[in-house]
Amino acid sequence: MAEDPKKKKPMQVYLDRKRDAELSFVADKLNISKAEVIRRSLDEYLIDAIPPDEDPLLEMIGLAGEDSGLPTDLAENHDYYLTKWEKERCE
């Protein structure tokens, strides 16, 4: 899914002619921009670059604990619970 262009930060990258030609070939073959090829490649690279045991976002898993008293379907129905809790808070 494409990100809103207004939320993207411009970045300048210098490539040698060989890499630029390879990038152009892939972009043409996939019918996407060179920038999109770079973004997709970076996404794939970053998946492997940060080992799961060093990923700070994964450390959040389980912070609430098993007996947190939270609904077991919170992830699936978060909108419902947020609305419900906001209504209760405003009463």
PyMOL Python script that loads the backbone (N, CA, C, O; Angstrom):
from pymol import cmd

cmd.read_pdbstr("""\
ATOM      1  N   MET A   1       0.848  -1.173   0.000  1.00  0.00           N
ATOM      2  CA  MET A   1       0.000   0.000   0.000  1.00  0.00           C
ATOM      3  C   MET A   1       0.895   1.238   0.000  1.00  0.00           C
ATOM      4  O   MET A   1       1.827   1.340   0.797  1.00  0.00           O
ATOM      5  N   ALA A   2       0.608   2.162  -0.886  1.00  0.00           N
ATOM      6  CA  ALA A   2       1.426   3.355  -1.021  1.00  0.00           C
ATOM      7  C   ALA A   2       1.169   4.319   0.132  1.00  0.00           C
ATOM      8  O   ALA A   2       0.040   4.498   0.588  1.00  0.00           O
ATOM      9  N   GLU A   3       2.244   4.923   0.577  1.00  0.00           N
ATOM     10  CA  GLU A   3       2.158   5.890   1.669  1.00  0.00           C
ATOM     11  C   GLU A   3       1.841   7.261   1.087  1.00  0.00           C
ATOM     12  O   GLU A   3       2.164   7.543  -0.066  1.00  0.00           O
ATOM     13  N   ASP A   4       1.213   8.104   1.883  1.00  0.00           N
ATOM     14  CA  ASP A   4       0.894   9.462   1.475  1.00  0.00           C
ATOM     15  C   ASP A   4       2.198  10.194   1.150  1.00  0.00           C
ATOM     16  O   ASP A   4       3.071  10.291   2.013  1.00  0.00           O
ATOM     17  N   PRO A   5       2.352  10.718  -0.088  1.00  0.00           N
ATOM     18  CA  PRO A   5       3.593  11.401  -0.463  1.00  0.00           C
ATOM     19  C   PRO A   5       3.932  12.580   0.440  1.00  0.00           C
ATOM     20  O   PRO A   5       5.103  12.929   0.587  1.00  0.00           O
ATOM     21  N   LYS A   6       2.920  13.196   1.045  1.00  0.00           N
ATOM     22  CA  LYS A   6       3.180  14.333   1.926  1.00  0.00           C
ATOM     23  C   LYS A   6       3.895  13.907   3.204  1.00  0.00           C
ATOM     24  O   LYS A   6       4.506  14.735   3.881  1.00  0.00           O
ATOM     25  N   LYS A   7       3.820  12.620   3.537  1.00  0.00           N
ATOM     26  CA  LYS A   7       4.435  12.126   4.758  1.00  0.00           C
ATOM     27  C   LYS A   7       5.830  11.545   4.503  1.00  0.00           C
ATOM     28  O   LYS A   7       6.481  11.070   5.433  1.00  0.00           O
ATOM     29  N   LYS A   8       6.282  11.581   3.273  1.00  0.00           N
ATOM     30  CA  LYS A   8       7.595  11.031   2.929  1.00  0.00           C
ATOM     31  C   LYS A   8       8.657  12.117   3.034  1.00  0.00           C
ATOM     32  O   LYS A   8       8.425  13.276   2.692  1.00  0.00           O
ATOM     33  N   LYS A   9       9.811  11.718   3.510  1.00  0.00           N
ATOM     34  CA  LYS A   9      10.933  12.637   3.642  1.00  0.00           C
ATOM     35  C   LYS A   9      11.843  12.474   2.427  1.00  0.00           C
ATOM     36  O   LYS A   9      12.264  11.357   2.126  1.00  0.00           O
ATOM     37  N   PRO A  10      12.153  13.555   1.728  1.00  0.00           N
ATOM     38  CA  PRO A  10      13.052  13.440   0.581  1.00  0.00           C
ATOM     39  C   PRO A  10      14.455  13.026   1.028  1.00  0.00           C
ATOM     40  O   PRO A  10      14.928  13.415   2.096  1.00  0.00           O
ATOM     41  N   MET A  11      15.099  12.232   0.187  1.00  0.00           N
ATOM     42  CA  MET A  11      16.449  11.780   0.509  1.00  0.00           C
ATOM     43  C   MET A  11      17.232  11.660  -0.794  1.00  0.00           C
ATOM     44  O   MET A  11      16.699  11.214  -1.810  1.00  0.00           O
ATOM     45  N   GLN A  12      18.470  12.054  -0.755  1.00  0.00           N
ATOM     46  CA  GLN A  12      19.317  11.990  -1.933  1.00  0.00           C
ATOM     47  C   GLN A  12      20.280  10.823  -1.789  1.00  0.00           C
ATOM     48  O   GLN A  12      20.917  10.655  -0.749  1.00  0.00           O
ATOM     49  N   VAL A  13      20.380  10.011  -2.851  1.00  0.00           N
ATOM     50  CA  VAL A  13      21.252   8.839  -2.845  1.00  0.00           C
ATOM     51  C   VAL A  13      22.119   8.892  -4.095  1.00  0.00           C
ATOM     52  O   VAL A  13      21.625   9.164  -5.189  1.00  0.00           O
ATOM     53  N   TYR A  14      23.403   8.635  -3.931  1.00  0.00           N
ATOM     54  CA  TYR A  14      24.310   8.602  -5.063  1.00  0.00           C
ATOM     55  C   TYR A  14      24.571   7.156  -5.454  1.00  0.00           C
ATOM     56  O   TYR A  14      24.958   6.337  -4.619  1.00  0.00           O
ATOM     57  N   LEU A  15      24.356   6.844  -6.741  1.00  0.00           N
ATOM     58  CA  LEU A  15      24.567   5.500  -7.255  1.00  0.00           C
ATOM     59  C   LEU A  15      25.556   5.544  -8.400  1.00  0.00           C
ATOM     60  O   LEU A  15      25.598   6.512  -9.159  1.00  0.00           O
ATOM     61  N   ASP A  16      26.357   4.484  -8.525  1.00  0.00           N
ATOM     62  CA  ASP A  16      27.202   4.401  -9.704  1.00  0.00           C
ATOM     63  C   ASP A  16      26.325   4.014 -10.896  1.00  0.00           C
ATOM     64  O   ASP A  16      25.162   3.655 -10.716  1.00  0.00           O
ATOM     65  N   ARG A  17      26.869   4.084 -12.095  1.00  0.00           N
ATOM     66  CA  ARG A  17      26.065   3.853 -13.294  1.00  0.00           C
ATOM     67  C   ARG A  17      25.501   2.436 -13.350  1.00  0.00           C
ATOM     68  O   ARG A  17      24.378   2.228 -13.810  1.00  0.00           O
ATOM     69  N   LYS A  18      26.270   1.477 -12.889  1.00  0.00           N
ATOM     70  CA  LYS A  18      25.812   0.088 -12.909  1.00  0.00           C
ATOM     71  C   LYS A  18      24.580  -0.083 -12.023  1.00  0.00           C
ATOM     72  O   LYS A  18      23.586  -0.674 -12.445  1.00  0.00           O
ATOM     73  N   ARG A  19      24.646   0.431 -10.800  1.00  0.00           N
ATOM     74  CA  ARG A  19      23.505   0.322  -9.887  1.00  0.00           C
ATOM     75  C   ARG A  19      22.296   1.083 -10.424  1.00  0.00           C
ATOM     76  O   ARG A  19      21.162   0.621 -10.298  1.00  0.00           O
ATOM     77  N   ASP A  20      22.538   2.246 -11.021  1.00  0.00           N
ATOM     78  CA  ASP A  20      21.437   3.025 -11.579  1.00  0.00           C
ATOM     79  C   ASP A  20      20.772   2.266 -12.722  1.00  0.00           C
ATOM     80  O   ASP A  20      19.547   2.274 -12.844  1.00  0.00           O
ATOM     81  N   ALA A  21      21.572   1.613 -13.557  1.00  0.00           N
ATOM     82  CA  ALA A  21      21.018   0.833 -14.661  1.00  0.00           C
ATOM     83  C   ALA A  21      20.216  -0.353 -14.132  1.00  0.00           C
ATOM     84  O   ALA A  21      19.145  -0.663 -14.654  1.00  0.00           O
ATOM     85  N   GLU A  22      20.733  -1.017 -13.097  1.00  0.00           N
ATOM     86  CA  GLU A  22      20.012  -2.137 -12.494  1.00  0.00           C
ATOM     87  C   GLU A  22      18.700  -1.659 -11.879  1.00  0.00           C
ATOM     88  O   GLU A  22      17.662  -2.305 -12.017  1.00  0.00           O
ATOM     89  N   LEU A  23      18.765  -0.535 -11.209  1.00  0.00           N
ATOM     90  CA  LEU A  23      17.575   0.041 -10.598  1.00  0.00           C
ATOM     91  C   LEU A  23      16.533   0.392 -11.664  1.00  0.00           C
ATOM     92  O   LEU A  23      15.346   0.121 -11.482  1.00  0.00           O
ATOM     93  N   SER A  24      16.963   0.982 -12.752  1.00  0.00           N
ATOM     94  CA  SER A  24      16.062   1.324 -13.851  1.00  0.00           C
ATOM     95  C   SER A  24      15.435   0.074 -14.454  1.00  0.00           C
ATOM     96  O   SER A  24      14.243   0.056 -14.762  1.00  0.00           O
ATOM     97  N   PHE A  25      16.243  -0.973 -14.621  1.00  0.00           N
ATOM     98  CA  PHE A  25      15.743  -2.224 -15.188  1.00  0.00           C
ATOM     99  C   PHE A  25      14.618  -2.805 -14.318  1.00  0.00           C
ATOM    100  O   PHE A  25      13.558  -3.177 -14.821  1.00  0.00           O
ATOM    101  N   VAL A  26      14.870  -2.875 -13.013  1.00  0.00           N
ATOM    102  CA  VAL A  26      13.878  -3.437 -12.100  1.00  0.00           C
ATOM    103  C   VAL A  26      12.621  -2.562 -12.066  1.00  0.00           C
ATOM    104  O   VAL A  26      11.503  -3.076 -12.091  1.00  0.00           O
ATOM    105  N   ALA A  27      12.807  -1.254 -12.010  1.00  0.00           N
ATOM    106  CA  ALA A  27      11.659  -0.336 -11.976  1.00  0.00           C
ATOM    107  C   ALA A  27      10.808  -0.491 -13.236  1.00  0.00           C
ATOM    108  O   ALA A  27       9.580  -0.536 -13.162  1.00  0.00           O
ATOM    109  N   ASP A  28      11.464  -0.572 -14.382  1.00  0.00           N
ATOM    110  CA  ASP A  28      10.728  -0.743 -15.634  1.00  0.00           C
ATOM    111  C   ASP A  28      10.010  -2.088 -15.671  1.00  0.00           C
ATOM    112  O   ASP A  28       8.856  -2.173 -16.091  1.00  0.00           O
ATOM    113  N   LYS A  29      10.693  -3.125 -15.233  1.00  0.00           N
ATOM    114  CA  LYS A  29      10.110  -4.471 -15.261  1.00  0.00           C
ATOM    115  C   LYS A  29       8.872  -4.555 -14.358  1.00  0.00           C
ATOM    116  O   LYS A  29       7.884  -5.196 -14.715  1.00  0.00           O
ATOM    117  N   LEU A  30       8.930  -3.904 -13.184  1.00  0.00           N
ATOM    118  CA  LEU A  30       7.810  -3.935 -12.247  1.00  0.00           C
ATOM    119  C   LEU A  30       6.801  -2.809 -12.485  1.00  0.00           C
ATOM    120  O   LEU A  30       5.747  -2.755 -11.851  1.00  0.00           O
ATOM    121  N   ASN A  31       7.147  -1.913 -13.414  1.00  0.00           N
ATOM    122  CA  ASN A  31       6.291  -0.763 -13.731  1.00  0.00           C
ATOM    123  C   ASN A  31       6.046   0.107 -12.492  1.00  0.00           C
ATOM    124  O   ASN A  31       4.919   0.521 -12.218  1.00  0.00           O
ATOM    125  N   ILE A  32       7.117   0.368 -11.760  1.00  0.00           N
ATOM    126  CA  ILE A  32       7.072   1.244 -10.599  1.00  0.00           C
ATOM    127  C   ILE A  32       8.242   2.223 -10.683  1.00  0.00           C
ATOM    128  O   ILE A  32       9.121   2.071 -11.531  1.00  0.00           O
ATOM    129  N   SER A  33       8.252   3.211  -9.821  1.00  0.00           N
ATOM    130  CA  SER A  33       9.335   4.203  -9.835  1.00  0.00           C
ATOM    131  C   SER A  33      10.600   3.626  -9.205  1.00  0.00           C
ATOM    132  O   SER A  33      10.555   2.644  -8.465  1.00  0.00           O
ATOM    133  N   LYS A  34      11.714   4.255  -9.516  1.00  0.00           N
ATOM    134  CA  LYS A  34      12.976   3.870  -8.875  1.00  0.00           C
ATOM    135  C   LYS A  34      12.868   4.042  -7.358  1.00  0.00           C
ATOM    136  O   LYS A  34      13.366   3.218  -6.591  1.00  0.00           O
ATOM    137  N   ALA A  35      12.221   5.110  -6.947  1.00  0.00           N
ATOM    138  CA  ALA A  35      12.067   5.363  -5.514  1.00  0.00           C
ATOM    139  C   ALA A  35      11.303   4.227  -4.845  1.00  0.00           C
ATOM    140  O   ALA A  35      11.634   3.826  -3.729  1.00  0.00           O
ATOM    141  N   GLU A  36      10.281   3.708  -5.523  1.00  0.00           N
ATOM    142  CA  GLU A  36       9.503   2.608  -4.951  1.00  0.00           C
ATOM    143  C   GLU A  36      10.341   1.336  -4.868  1.00  0.00           C
ATOM    144  O   GLU A  36      10.212   0.574  -3.909  1.00  0.00           O
ATOM    145  N   VAL A  37      11.195   1.098  -5.857  1.00  0.00           N
ATOM    146  CA  VAL A  37      12.109  -0.052  -5.800  1.00  0.00           C
ATOM    147  C   VAL A  37      13.013   0.078  -4.584  1.00  0.00           C
ATOM    148  O   VAL A  37      13.223  -0.894  -3.858  1.00  0.00           O
ATOM    149  N   ILE A  38      13.549   1.270  -4.360  1.00  0.00           N
ATOM    150  CA  ILE A  38      14.444   1.498  -3.212  1.00  0.00           C
ATOM    151  C   ILE A  38      13.680   1.303  -1.909  1.00  0.00           C
ATOM    152  O   ILE A  38      14.192   0.663  -0.991  1.00  0.00           O
ATOM    153  N   ARG A  39      12.460   1.841  -1.808  1.00  0.00           N
ATOM    154  CA  ARG A  39      11.665   1.673  -0.580  1.00  0.00           C
ATOM    155  C   ARG A  39      11.386   0.203  -0.300  1.00  0.00           C
ATOM    156  O   ARG A  39      11.549  -0.258   0.830  1.00  0.00           O
ATOM    157  N   ARG A  40      10.969  -0.534  -1.322  1.00  0.00           N
ATOM    158  CA  ARG A  40      10.672  -1.953  -1.136  1.00  0.00           C
ATOM    159  C   ARG A  40      11.929  -2.728  -0.744  1.00  0.00           C
ATOM    160  O   ARG A  40      11.891  -3.603   0.121  1.00  0.00           O
ATOM    161  N   SER A  41      13.030  -2.395  -1.389  1.00  0.00           N
ATOM    162  CA  SER A  41      14.294  -3.068  -1.058  1.00  0.00           C
ATOM    163  C   SER A  41      14.716  -2.776   0.373  1.00  0.00           C
ATOM    164  O   SER A  41      15.189  -3.664   1.082  1.00  0.00           O
ATOM    165  N   LEU A  42      14.546  -1.549   0.788  1.00  0.00           N
ATOM    166  CA  LEU A  42      14.889  -1.163   2.148  1.00  0.00           C
ATOM    167  C   LEU A  42      13.990  -1.867   3.155  1.00  0.00           C
ATOM    168  O   LEU A  42      14.462  -2.309   4.203  1.00  0.00           O
ATOM    169  N   ASP A  43      12.700  -1.975   2.848  1.00  0.00           N
ATOM    170  CA  ASP A  43      11.783  -2.709   3.731  1.00  0.00           C
ATOM    171  C   ASP A  43      12.268  -4.137   3.936  1.00  0.00           C
ATOM    172  O   ASP A  43      12.315  -4.620   5.067  1.00  0.00           O
ATOM    173  N   GLU A  44      12.626  -4.811   2.854  1.00  0.00           N
ATOM    174  CA  GLU A  44      13.100  -6.198   2.940  1.00  0.00           C
ATOM    175  C   GLU A  44      14.414  -6.284   3.720  1.00  0.00           C
ATOM    176  O   GLU A  44      14.598  -7.190   4.534  1.00  0.00           O
ATOM    177  N   TYR A  45      15.313  -5.354   3.474  1.00  0.00           N
ATOM    178  CA  TYR A  45      16.606  -5.348   4.164  1.00  0.00           C
ATOM    179  C   TYR A  45      16.425  -5.162   5.669  1.00  0.00           C
ATOM    180  O   TYR A  45      17.059  -5.854   6.466  1.00  0.00           O
ATOM    181  N   LEU A  46      15.566  -4.233   6.049  1.00  0.00           N
ATOM    182  CA  LEU A  46      15.391  -3.923   7.467  1.00  0.00           C
ATOM    183  C   LEU A  46      14.767  -5.069   8.247  1.00  0.00           C
ATOM    184  O   LEU A  46      14.988  -5.188   9.452  1.00  0.00           O
ATOM    185  N   ILE A  47      13.992  -5.910   7.579  1.00  0.00           N
ATOM    186  CA  ILE A  47      13.419  -7.079   8.249  1.00  0.00           C
ATOM    187  C   ILE A  47      14.519  -7.963   8.805  1.00  0.00           C
ATOM    188  O   ILE A  47      14.412  -8.474   9.920  1.00  0.00           O
ATOM    189  N   ASP A  48      15.572  -8.142   8.029  1.00  0.00           N
ATOM    190  CA  ASP A  48      16.677  -9.007   8.453  1.00  0.00           C
ATOM    191  C   ASP A  48      17.762  -8.264   9.229  1.00  0.00           C
ATOM    192  O   ASP A  48      18.554  -8.888   9.936  1.00  0.00           O
ATOM    193  N   ALA A  49      17.804  -6.942   9.105  1.00  0.00           N
ATOM    194  CA  ALA A  49      18.883  -6.174   9.723  1.00  0.00           C
ATOM    195  C   ALA A  49      18.759  -6.083  11.241  1.00  0.00           C
ATOM    196  O   ALA A  49      19.764  -5.988  11.945  1.00  0.00           O
ATOM    197  N   ILE A  50      17.531  -6.113  11.741  1.00  0.00           N
ATOM    198  CA  ILE A  50      17.316  -6.009  13.189  1.00  0.00           C
ATOM    199  C   ILE A  50      16.859  -7.373  13.693  1.00  0.00           C
ATOM    200  O   ILE A  50      15.728  -7.781  13.426  1.00  0.00           O
ATOM    201  N   PRO A  51      17.720  -8.083  14.417  1.00  0.00           N
ATOM    202  CA  PRO A  51      17.311  -9.383  14.957  1.00  0.00           C
ATOM    203  C   PRO A  51      16.132  -9.213  15.908  1.00  0.00           C
ATOM    204  O   PRO A  51      16.075  -8.235  16.654  1.00  0.00           O
ATOM    205  N   PRO A  52      15.189 -10.159  15.890  1.00  0.00           N
ATOM    206  CA  PRO A  52      13.997 -10.028  16.740  1.00  0.00           C
ATOM    207  C   PRO A  52      14.310  -9.786  18.214  1.00  0.00           C
ATOM    208  O   PRO A  52      13.580  -9.058  18.886  1.00  0.00           O
ATOM    209  N   ASP A  53      15.384 -10.385  18.725  1.00  0.00           N
ATOM    210  CA  ASP A  53      15.691 -10.209  20.142  1.00  0.00           C
ATOM    211  C   ASP A  53      16.246  -8.817  20.453  1.00  0.00           C
ATOM    212  O   ASP A  53      16.424  -8.473  21.621  1.00  0.00           O
ATOM    213  N   GLU A  54      16.522  -8.012  19.416  1.00  0.00           N
ATOM    214  CA  GLU A  54      17.002  -6.640  19.617  1.00  0.00           C
ATOM    215  C   GLU A  54      15.967  -5.594  19.190  1.00  0.00           C
ATOM    216  O   GLU A  54      16.222  -4.395  19.302  1.00  0.00           O
ATOM    217  N   ASP A  55      14.818  -6.030  18.709  1.00  0.00           N
ATOM    218  CA  ASP A  55      13.790  -5.107  18.232  1.00  0.00           C
ATOM    219  C   ASP A  55      13.028  -4.544  19.427  1.00  0.00           C
ATOM    220  O   ASP A  55      12.353  -5.295  20.132  1.00  0.00           O
ATOM    221  N   PRO A  56      13.123  -3.236  19.670  1.00  0.00           N
ATOM    222  CA  PRO A  56      12.457  -2.651  20.836  1.00  0.00           C
ATOM    223  C   PRO A  56      10.934  -2.768  20.787  1.00  0.00           C
ATOM    224  O   PRO A  56      10.293  -2.809  21.837  1.00  0.00           O
ATOM    225  N   LEU A  57      10.351  -2.822  19.616  1.00  0.00           N
ATOM    226  CA  LEU A  57       8.892  -2.958  19.537  1.00  0.00           C
ATOM    227  C   LEU A  57       8.430  -4.324  20.020  1.00  0.00           C
ATOM    228  O   LEU A  57       7.355  -4.445  20.608  1.00  0.00           O
ATOM    229  N   LEU A  58       9.234  -5.351  19.777  1.00  0.00           N
ATOM    230  CA  LEU A  58       8.842  -6.687  20.217  1.00  0.00           C
ATOM    231  C   LEU A  58       8.910  -6.828  21.738  1.00  0.00           C
ATOM    232  O   LEU A  58       8.286  -7.722  22.309  1.00  0.00           O
ATOM    233  N   GLU A  59       9.663  -5.951  22.387  1.00  0.00           N
ATOM    234  CA  GLU A  59       9.746  -5.988  23.848  1.00  0.00           C
ATOM    235  C   GLU A  59       8.415  -5.597  24.493  1.00  0.00           C
ATOM    236  O   GLU A  59       8.198  -5.877  25.672  1.00  0.00           O
ATOM    237  N   MET A  60       7.530  -4.962  23.743  1.00  0.00           N
ATOM    238  CA  MET A  60       6.235  -4.544  24.274  1.00  0.00           C
ATOM    239  C   MET A  60       5.292  -5.725  24.472  1.00  0.00           C
ATOM    240  O   MET A  60       4.349  -5.651  25.260  1.00  0.00           O
ATOM    241  N   ILE A  61       5.549  -6.805  23.758  1.00  0.00           N
ATOM    242  CA  ILE A  61       4.667  -7.965  23.845  1.00  0.00           C
ATOM    243  C   ILE A  61       4.677  -8.506  25.272  1.00  0.00           C
ATOM    244  O   ILE A  61       5.735  -8.781  25.839  1.00  0.00           O
ATOM    245  N   GLY A  62       3.514  -8.648  25.825  1.00  0.00           N
ATOM    246  CA  GLY A  62       3.385  -9.211  27.161  1.00  0.00           C
ATOM    247  C   GLY A  62       3.513  -8.219  28.288  1.00  0.00           C
ATOM    248  O   GLY A  62       3.469  -8.624  29.449  1.00  0.00           O
ATOM    249  N   LEU A  63       3.669  -6.935  28.008  1.00  0.00           N
ATOM    250  CA  LEU A  63       3.820  -5.948  29.081  1.00  0.00           C
ATOM    251  C   LEU A  63       2.598  -5.893  29.994  1.00  0.00           C
ATOM    252  O   LEU A  63       2.735  -5.620  31.187  1.00  0.00           O
ATOM    253  N   ALA A  64       1.418  -6.144  29.457  1.00  0.00           N
ATOM    254  CA  ALA A  64       0.206  -6.083  30.277  1.00  0.00           C
ATOM    255  C   ALA A  64       0.087  -7.295  31.185  1.00  0.00           C
ATOM    256  O   ALA A  64      -0.686  -7.274  32.143  1.00  0.00           O
ATOM    257  N   GLY A  65       0.831  -8.342  30.903  1.00  0.00           N
ATOM    258  CA  GLY A  65       0.750  -9.550  31.720  1.00  0.00           C
ATOM    259  C   GLY A  65      -0.426 -10.410  31.323  1.00  0.00           C
ATOM    260  O   GLY A  65      -1.355  -9.951  30.659  1.00  0.00           O
ATOM    261  N   GLU A  66      -0.378 -11.657  31.733  1.00  0.00           N
ATOM    262  CA  GLU A  66      -1.436 -12.591  31.363  1.00  0.00           C
ATOM    263  C   GLU A  66      -2.726 -12.334  32.129  1.00  0.00           C
ATOM    264  O   GLU A  66      -3.810 -12.544  31.585  1.00  0.00           O
ATOM    265  N   ASP A  67      -2.638 -11.891  33.361  1.00  0.00           N
ATOM    266  CA  ASP A  67      -3.817 -11.644  34.184  1.00  0.00           C
ATOM    267  C   ASP A  67      -4.064 -10.142  34.326  1.00  0.00           C
ATOM    268  O   ASP A  67      -4.238  -9.632  35.433  1.00  0.00           O
ATOM    269  N   SER A  68      -4.075  -9.449  33.196  1.00  0.00           N
ATOM    270  CA  SER A  68      -4.217  -7.993  33.233  1.00  0.00           C
ATOM    271  C   SER A  68      -5.661  -7.543  33.415  1.00  0.00           C
ATOM    272  O   SER A  68      -5.913  -6.373  33.702  1.00  0.00           O
ATOM    273  N   GLY A  69      -6.607  -8.457  33.251  1.00  0.00           N
ATOM    274  CA  GLY A  69      -8.010  -8.092  33.346  1.00  0.00           C
ATOM    275  C   GLY A  69      -8.549  -7.472  32.066  1.00  0.00           C
ATOM    276  O   GLY A  69      -9.708  -7.063  32.014  1.00  0.00           O
ATOM    277  N   LEU A  70      -7.724  -7.402  31.042  1.00  0.00           N
ATOM    278  CA  LEU A  70      -8.165  -6.851  29.765  1.00  0.00           C
ATOM    279  C   LEU A  70      -8.957  -7.902  28.988  1.00  0.00           C
ATOM    280  O   LEU A  70      -8.739  -9.100  29.169  1.00  0.00           O
ATOM    281  N   PRO A  71      -9.866  -7.466  28.131  1.00  0.00           N
ATOM    282  CA  PRO A  71     -10.628  -8.423  27.322  1.00  0.00           C
ATOM    283  C   PRO A  71      -9.687  -9.248  26.437  1.00  0.00           C
ATOM    284  O   PRO A  71      -8.684  -8.738  25.938  1.00  0.00           O
ATOM    285  N   THR A  72     -10.017 -10.503  26.253  1.00  0.00           N
ATOM    286  CA  THR A  72      -9.159 -11.379  25.448  1.00  0.00           C
ATOM    287  C   THR A  72      -9.249 -11.062  23.963  1.00  0.00           C
ATOM    288  O   THR A  72      -8.377 -11.470  23.196  1.00  0.00           O
ATOM    289  N   ASP A  73     -10.282 -10.346  23.541  1.00  0.00           N
ATOM    290  CA  ASP A  73     -10.426  -9.981  22.133  1.00  0.00           C
ATOM    291  C   ASP A  73     -10.086  -8.510  21.882  1.00  0.00           C
ATOM    292  O   ASP A  73     -10.561  -7.915  20.915  1.00  0.00           O
ATOM    293  N   LEU A  74      -9.279  -7.941  22.739  1.00  0.00           N
ATOM    294  CA  LEU A  74      -8.953  -6.513  22.649  1.00  0.00           C
ATOM    295  C   LEU A  74      -8.310  -6.154  21.313  1.00  0.00           C
ATOM    296  O   LEU A  74      -8.645  -5.127  20.723  1.00  0.00           O
ATOM    297  N   ALA A  75      -7.403  -6.979  20.835  1.00  0.00           N
ATOM    298  CA  ALA A  75      -6.715  -6.664  19.578  1.00  0.00           C
ATOM    299  C   ALA A  75      -7.698  -6.586  18.416  1.00  0.00           C
ATOM    300  O   ALA A  75      -7.618  -5.683  17.583  1.00  0.00           O
ATOM    301  N   GLU A  76      -8.614  -7.531  18.368  1.00  0.00           N
ATOM    302  CA  GLU A  76      -9.559  -7.574  17.251  1.00  0.00           C
ATOM    303  C   GLU A  76     -10.635  -6.499  17.357  1.00  0.00           C
ATOM    304  O   GLU A  76     -11.103  -5.996  16.336  1.00  0.00           O
ATOM    305  N   ASN A  77     -11.035  -6.140  18.571  1.00  0.00           N
ATOM    306  CA  ASN A  77     -12.153  -5.223  18.777  1.00  0.00           C
ATOM    307  C   ASN A  77     -11.742  -3.930  19.484  1.00  0.00           C
ATOM    308  O   ASN A  77     -12.518  -3.363  20.254  1.00  0.00           O
ATOM    309  N   HIS A  78     -10.527  -3.471  19.219  1.00  0.00           N
ATOM    310  CA  HIS A  78     -10.015  -2.298  19.927  1.00  0.00           C
ATOM    311  C   HIS A  78     -10.876  -1.055  19.725  1.00  0.00           C
ATOM    312  O   HIS A  78     -11.030  -0.264  20.655  1.00  0.00           O
ATOM    313  N   ASP A  79     -11.439  -0.866  18.536  1.00  0.00           N
ATOM    314  CA  ASP A  79     -12.288   0.312  18.311  1.00  0.00           C
ATOM    315  C   ASP A  79     -13.510   0.294  19.231  1.00  0.00           C
ATOM    316  O   ASP A  79     -13.881   1.320  19.802  1.00  0.00           O
ATOM    317  N   TYR A  80     -14.123  -0.860  19.368  1.00  0.00           N
ATOM    318  CA  TYR A  80     -15.283  -0.999  20.244  1.00  0.00           C
ATOM    319  C   TYR A  80     -14.917  -0.630  21.681  1.00  0.00           C
ATOM    320  O   TYR A  80     -15.619   0.146  22.328  1.00  0.00           O
ATOM    321  N   TYR A  81     -13.809  -1.193  22.175  1.00  0.00           N
ATOM    322  CA  TYR A  81     -13.420  -0.940  23.567  1.00  0.00           C
ATOM    323  C   TYR A  81     -12.990   0.500  23.793  1.00  0.00           C
ATOM    324  O   TYR A  81     -13.283   1.067  24.845  1.00  0.00           O
ATOM    325  N   LEU A  82     -12.304   1.102  22.834  1.00  0.00           N
ATOM    326  CA  LEU A  82     -11.907   2.503  22.992  1.00  0.00           C
ATOM    327  C   LEU A  82     -13.134   3.405  23.070  1.00  0.00           C
ATOM    328  O   LEU A  82     -13.185   4.329  23.882  1.00  0.00           O
ATOM    329  N   THR A  83     -14.118   3.130  22.221  1.00  0.00           N
ATOM    330  CA  THR A  83     -15.361   3.911  22.257  1.00  0.00           C
ATOM    331  C   THR A  83     -16.084   3.717  23.583  1.00  0.00           C
ATOM    332  O   THR A  83     -16.543   4.675  24.205  1.00  0.00           O
ATOM    333  N   LYS A  84     -16.175   2.464  23.999  1.00  0.00           N
ATOM    334  CA  LYS A  84     -16.855   2.147  25.264  1.00  0.00           C
ATOM    335  C   LYS A  84     -16.167   2.841  26.439  1.00  0.00           C
ATOM    336  O   LYS A  84     -16.836   3.457  27.268  1.00  0.00           O
ATOM    337  N   TRP A  85     -14.828   2.747  26.521  1.00  0.00           N
ATOM    338  CA  TRP A  85     -14.095   3.347  27.638  1.00  0.00           C
ATOM    339  C   TRP A  85     -14.171   4.871  27.608  1.00  0.00           C
ATOM    340  O   TRP A  85     -14.196   5.515  28.657  1.00  0.00           O
ATOM    341  N   GLU A  86     -14.207   5.444  26.411  1.00  0.00           N
ATOM    342  CA  GLU A  86     -14.323   6.901  26.312  1.00  0.00           C
ATOM    343  C   GLU A  86     -15.700   7.360  26.788  1.00  0.00           C
ATOM    344  O   GLU A  86     -15.807   8.374  27.477  1.00  0.00           O
ATOM    345  N   LYS A  87     -16.761   6.618  26.425  1.00  0.00           N
ATOM    346  CA  LYS A  87     -18.096   6.960  26.909  1.00  0.00           C
ATOM    347  C   LYS A  87     -18.186   6.850  28.415  1.00  0.00           C
ATOM    348  O   LYS A  87     -18.780   7.710  29.067  1.00  0.00           O
ATOM    349  N   GLU A  88     -17.605   5.805  28.977  1.00  0.00           N
ATOM    350  CA  GLU A  88     -17.615   5.615  30.439  1.00  0.00           C
ATOM    351  C   GLU A  88     -16.838   6.726  31.134  1.00  0.00           C
ATOM    352  O   GLU A  88     -17.236   7.194  32.200  1.00  0.00           O
ATOM    353  N   ARG A  89     -15.745   7.140  30.538  1.00  0.00           N
ATOM    354  CA  ARG A  89     -14.915   8.184  31.124  1.00  0.00           C
ATOM    355  C   ARG A  89     -15.656   9.520  31.159  1.00  0.00           C
ATOM    356  O   ARG A  89     -15.479  10.312  32.084  1.00  0.00           O
ATOM    357  N   CYS A  90     -16.485   9.762  30.145  1.00  0.00           N
ATOM    358  CA  CYS A  90     -17.210  11.034  30.054  1.00  0.00           C
ATOM    359  C   CYS A  90     -18.498  11.058  30.853  1.00  0.00           C
ATOM    360  O   CYS A  90     -19.116  12.116  30.973  1.00  0.00           O
ATOM    361  N   GLU A  91     -18.925   9.937  31.402  1.00  0.00           N
ATOM    362  CA  GLU A  91     -20.181   9.898  32.175  1.00  0.00           C
ATOM    363  C   GLU A  91     -20.010  10.507  33.545  1.00  0.00           C
ATOM    364  O   GLU A  91     -20.964  10.555  34.323  1.00  0.00           O
TER     365      GLU A  91
END
""", "prot")
cmd.dss("prot")
cmd.show_as("cartoon", "prot")
cmd.util.cbc("prot")
cmd.orient("prot")
